[in-house]
Amino acid sequence: MTKPFVMFGYSHLFGDIVDCIDSVDGRLEAIYLNVPETVKEGRPTLYQRITRLPWKVHVRELPMLRSLVDSQYLVRSEGYRYVLGFSRKQAAPLLRELWDKYNVSAAEPLVHLTAIRQMGSEVGHWSIVNAGAIVGSWTRIGKHVIVNRGANIAHDCEVGDHCFIAPSATLCSHVRLRDDVMVGAGAVILPDTTVGEGSTVAAGAVVREDVPARTMVAGVPAVIKKGGVDYI
């Protein structure tokens, strides 16, 4: 049976999210925008994108959700699944609003059919694991984490809330990412390493030592390029 999905917010992650939904025999039925769409020149709009989907997708402003909830329409149905349309800790206010105003609570993670989630691993609410990604055994992933295509998270890792792991990044065994960490495409974090809260690991970096909080590291081996940053 096809599973209906409701998405809150919209960003460049839209294509991957739709792919994940389709892989689990789902269909995107509605999108609620918490802010107006920002249209960049030369790029298709949300409405242009959804016309190419095989399903009819309703696009509404988030305040409309209250009237829909009150009328027991759409999201009050227990059969619907929820997904967040963008990443980073900027989503935290929206998550609070969904709970406080609309009684939309935690959503189970969305894991692509081709992703590998090994025995003993845990993936938190609102998180997304994209196509071809690997989540190793006994690894714990927090809330609202994006694990992109081809990323490899080895066994016994800990990933905090609101982290973003870019395509083909590798976390070796026993790596710890604190909350709000961004790991760039193709980066490698070697075993028994901790990346502090709010830090950024640049694309292609090889991290072999602990990274302090709110720091940007880059290079092979990775060195500190900038302090006092905050991945948002």
Buried (B, 14 or more C-beta within 10 A) or exposed (E): EEEBBBBBBBBEBBEBBBBBBBBBEBBBBBBBBBEEEEEEEEEEEBEEBBEEEEBEBBBBEBEBBEEBBEEEEBBEEEEBBBBBBBBBBEBBEBBEBBEEEBEBEBBEBBBBEBBBBBEEBBBBBBBBBBBBBBBBEBBBBBBBBBBBBBBBBBBBBBBBBBBBBBBBBBBBBBBBBBBBBBBBBBBBBBEEBBBBBBBBBBBBBBBBEEBBBBBBBBEEEBEBBEEEBEBE
